[in-house]
Amino acid sequence: MQEKDVTLVTGAGQISMATARRLGYGKKIVMGDKNLGNAKAIAEIMNNARRADREPQTKWQMSQSF
């Protein structure tokens, strides 16, 4: 079994998301909130950002992201 460090974040808000992205780089991030919808929304945003970081962008896509 492969070991992986985990970052546990409670309170799915903008500050929590920013903290998780900084401290959770290369780790499994577990997001929790008293409102399941908030946790799912932040998880989706972070998963999409992770995919964007791995996919090469064309010059056109980079100029449209600003």
Residue pairs with C-beta under 8 A, 6 or more apart in sequence:
4 27
4 28
5 26
5 27
5 28
6 27
6 28
6 29
6 30
7 20
7 23
7 24
7 27
7 28
7 29
7 30
8 30
8 32
9 16
9 17
9 19
9 20
9 24
9 29
9 30
9 31
9 32
10 16
10 32
10 33
11 32
11 33
12 31
12 32
12 33
12 35
12 38
12 39
12 41
12 42
12 43
13 38
13 42
16 31
16 42
17 42
17 45
17 46
20 29
20 31
20 46
21 46
21 49
29 46
31 39
31 42
31 43
31 46
32 39
33 39
33 42
57 65
